[in-house]
Amino acid sequence: MNRKIACIIILMIGLVGALAYVISSAQEDVAVNTTTSSGKIVFQDSNSRGVFFLGEGSADFGANTTSSNAISLIETGMEASTFTVSWRSDQENKPSSAKKATFTLTVWDPAGMPHSTTQESEGINSGTLSVSCSPSEPGEGRFELTSTVHERLLNLSAVLHS
């Protein structure tokens, strides 16, 4: 009788482990809400440079909302300039929640070369994203600030087809 119970216990532990593995591998990050704002950067044929504040992004886990607010135009020279945005996560993430916020700043120089940085947050946080750029030619560039709330969800079709 003890052998049968031991075999059943070992079998159950194996099945629970296999099920846990399948479920964990079938989870995926899904974008719940994304907001993008953008603007232009004019790189003039001069030696000027500076640090420029481009805007701010925020995320609210409770309401599944995001915002991105950017200025429309910056003018600078050909020397290395630094572009910054502020970000914040406004709502505490519930302990059992699998939500996170992602903030991305991308600056394209006149040649179309992207310069990018990203920050993730899972709770009440704030900070600054910073990108430096020194273009090789004058002209018009652009930038984008993207705020996204992600939630980790179970992909049932992946569980059923694995």
Buried (B, 14 or more C-beta within 10 A) or exposed (E): EEEEEEEEEEEEEEEEEEEEEEBEEBBEBEEBBEBBBBBEBBBEEEEEBEEBBBBBBBBBBEEEBBBBBBBEEBEBBBEEBBBBBBBBBBBEBEEEBBBBBBBBBBBBBBEEEBBEBEBEBBEEBEEEBEBBBEBEEBBEBBBBBBBBBBBEEEBEEBBEEE
